[in-house]
Amino acid sequence: MIDTVFFDLDNTIFDFNKAEHIALAKTLEELGIPPSEETCARYSVINLAQWKLLEKGVITRREVKLRRFRLLFEELGSDASPEQAAATYESYLGIGHYFMEGAEELLQSLYGHYRLYLATNGTAAVQKSRLSSADLERYFDGIFISEEIGFNKPDVRYFESCFARIPGFSRESSVIVGDSLSSDIQGGAGAGLRTIWFNPAGVPLSEASGGENIMPDREIRRLSELPQLLVEM
């Protein structure tokens, strides 16, 4: 029986894509760069690639923050400062929050019935600001931000550090829910957790995994499916 649920935050509870687009557009405007759809889309691709490198331990968090803008500006032929862009972007990103469909209702329904924890690779200052603005801390027994833990998902050391902070923790009665096959599903499975892949777009597993052998225990398309699934598991 499941009694402990770990949630990823971005694109699982919060709509990070929407927040990213708004924060990026405002940042580019301040720097005098037209925030066209093409430019914003290109940033998203570059940004995701940097986070994947962080997950693999190839680059540091600071390098992620700067490289994504440095690479974008190089492609655009802009002499804008990556350092200024990173600071401005994080400031805007931490201001607002946007829920994934059904996320707030889901937490309300699970609260008091399960031990709920957040497991996120996001930047500590940004995540804390967004969580505070959404008043989400009240639902969770613990919030584990990789920047504070010292390791990033999917590193098993991240998960072991989280487990050590939970009284009476049992892998057998715990599950992780997240949208990322690499950090949430692969990382959770490697740490001995059961895994639920949140896949609202219905992307085929073979396509989303990029050829990697990643197999979630279960898959959901809507967050409203989760309560019954937890009972069944």
C-alpha positions in Angstrom: 0.0 0.0 0.0 1.3 3.4 -0.9 1.6 5.9 1.9 4.3 8.3 0.6 4.2 10.3 -2.6 7.0 12.3 -4.1 6.0 14.9 -6.7 8.2 16.6 -9.2 7.3 20.3 -9.4 7.9 21.8 -12.8 5.4 20.5 -15.5 3.9 18.2 -12.9 2.4 20.6 -10.3 3.4 23.9 -11.9 3.1 24.8 -15.6 6.8 25.6 -16.1 6.5 26.1 -19.9 4.0 28.9 -19.4 6.1 30.5 -16.6 9.3 30.2 -18.7 7.7 31.8 -21.7 6.4 34.8 -19.8 9.7 35.3 -17.8 11.8 34.9 -20.9 9.8 37.3 -23.0 10.1 40.0 -20.3 13.8 39.4 -20.0 14.5 39.7 -23.7 12.4 42.8 -23.9 14.5 44.4 -21.2 17.6 43.5 -23.1 16.3 45.0 -26.3 15.8 41.6 -28.0 12.4 41.0 -29.7 10.8 38.0 -27.9 9.6 36.3 -31.1 8.0 32.8 -30.9 11.0 31.4 -32.7 13.5 32.9 -30.3 11.5 31.7 -27.3 11.2 28.2 -28.7 14.9 28.1 -29.5 15.7 29.1 -25.9 13.5 26.3 -24.6 15.5 23.7 -26.7 18.8 25.1 -25.5 17.7 25.3 -21.9 16.4 21.7 -21.8 19.7 20.5 -23.3 21.7 22.3 -20.5 19.5 20.7 -17.8 20.1 17.3 -19.3 23.9 17.9 -19.1 23.4 18.9 -15.4 21.5 15.7 -14.7 24.5 13.8 -16.2 27.0 15.8 -14.1 28.7 17.3 -17.1 28.2 20.9 -16.2 27.3 22.8 -13.0 24.1 24.6 -12.1 25.8 28.0 -12.6 26.9 26.9 -16.0 23.3 26.0 -16.9 22.1 29.4 -15.9 24.7 31.2 -18.1 25.3 28.8 -21.0 21.6 28.8 -22.0 21.7 32.5 -22.6 25.3 32.6 -23.9 24.4 30.0 -26.6 21.2 31.8 -27.5 22.8 35.2 -27.8 25.6 33.7 -30.0 23.0 32.3 -32.3 21.2 35.7 -32.4 24.4 37.6 -32.9 23.6 39.6 -29.8 26.2 41.1 -27.4 23.7 41.1 -24.5 25.1 39.9 -21.1 24.3 36.3 -20.2 24.9 37.3 -16.5 22.3 40.1 -16.7 19.9 37.9 -18.6 20.2 35.1 -16.0 19.6 37.4 -13.1 16.6 39.2 -14.8 15.1 35.9 -15.9 15.2 34.3 -12.4 13.7 37.4 -10.9 10.7 37.2 -13.3 10.5 33.4 -13.0 10.1 33.6 -9.2 7.3 36.1 -9.3 4.4 34.1 -10.6 3.0 30.6 -10.5 0.7 28.7 -12.9 -0.8 25.3 -12.0 -1.0 22.4 -14.3 -4.6 21.4 -14.9 -6.0 19.7 -11.8 -2.9 20.1 -9.7 -4.3 22.2 -6.9 -7.4 20.0 -6.6 -5.2 16.9 -6.6 -3.1 18.1 -3.7 -6.3 19.0 -1.8 -7.6 15.5 -2.3 -4.4 13.7 -1.3 -3.6 15.9 1.7 -4.1 14.1 5.0 -4.3 10.7 3.3 -0.6 10.4 2.2 2.7 11.8 3.2 3.5 14.3 0.4 7.0 15.5 -0.6 8.3 17.7 -3.4 11.5 16.6 -5.2 12.7 19.2 -7.6 15.9 20.1 -9.5 14.9 23.7 -9.8 16.9 26.7 -8.4 16.2 27.1 -4.7 15.4 30.8 -4.6 13.0 30.5 -7.6 11.2 27.4 -6.3 10.8 28.8 -2.8 9.4 32.1 -4.2 6.9 30.3 -6.4 5.8 27.8 -3.7 5.3 30.7 -1.3 3.2 32.7 -3.8 1.0 29.6 -4.4 0.8 28.8 -0.7 1.7 25.2 -1.5 4.1 24.4 1.5 1.1 23.6 3.6 0.4 20.4 1.6 3.9 18.9 1.9 5.7 17.1 4.7 9.0 18.1 3.1 10.4 20.0 0.2 13.7 18.7 -1.3 15.4 21.1 -3.7 18.5 19.7 -5.3 20.5 22.9 -5.0 20.1 22.5 -1.2 20.5 18.7 -1.1 23.8 18.9 -2.9 22.9 16.4 -5.7 20.6 16.5 -8.6 17.9 14.0 -9.8 18.5 11.3 -11.1 21.6 10.8 -8.9 20.8 8.1 -6.4 22.6 10.3 -3.8 19.9 12.9 -4.2 17.2 10.3 -3.4 19.1 8.8 -0.5 19.5 12.2 1.0 15.8 12.8 0.8 15.0 9.4 2.3 17.3 10.0 5.2 15.2 13.0 6.2 11.9 11.1 6.3 11.0 9.4 9.6 10.1 5.7 9.1 10.7 5.9 5.4 10.0 2.7 3.3 10.7 2.4 -0.4 8.1 -0.3 -0.7 5.3 2.0 0.2 6.5 5.0 -1.8 6.1 6.3 -5.3 7.4 9.2 -7.4 5.2 11.1 -9.9 6.8 13.3 -12.5 6.9 14.3 -16.2 10.6 13.7 -16.8 11.6 10.1 -17.8 15.3 10.9 -17.2 15.2 12.6 -13.8 12.0 11.5 -12.2 11.3 8.0 -13.6 14.9 6.7 -14.2 16.1 8.4 -11.0 13.2 7.1 -8.9 13.5 3.6 -10.2 17.3 3.6 -9.6 16.6 4.6 -5.9 14.1 1.7 -5.5 10.8 3.7 -5.8 7.8 2.8 -7.8 7.3 5.3 -10.6 4.3 7.1 -12.3 5.0 9.0 -15.5 2.9 12.0 -16.0 2.5 12.3 -19.7 -0.3 14.8 -20.6 0.7 15.1 -24.2 0.5 11.4 -24.7 4.0 11.1 -26.2 4.9 7.5 -27.1 7.4 6.1 -24.5 9.8 5.0 -27.2 9.9 8.6 -28.5 10.1 10.3 -25.1 12.8 8.1 -23.8 15.2 8.9 -26.7 16.3 5.3 -27.1 17.0 4.9 -23.4 15.7 1.9 -21.6 13.4 3.7 -19.2 10.2 2.0 -18.1 7.8 3.6 -15.7 5.6 1.4 -13.5 2.5 3.3 -14.5 1.5 6.2 -16.8 -1.2 8.9 -16.4 -2.4 11.5 -18.9 -4.3 13.6 -16.3 -3.6 14.3 -12.7 -7.2 13.5 -11.8 -6.3 9.8 -12.6 -3.7 9.7 -9.7 -5.9 9.2 -6.6 -7.5 6.0 -7.9 -4.2 4.7 -9.2 -2.5 5.2 -5.8 -5.3 3.1 -4.2 -4.8 0.3 -6.8 -1.0 0.3 -6.3 
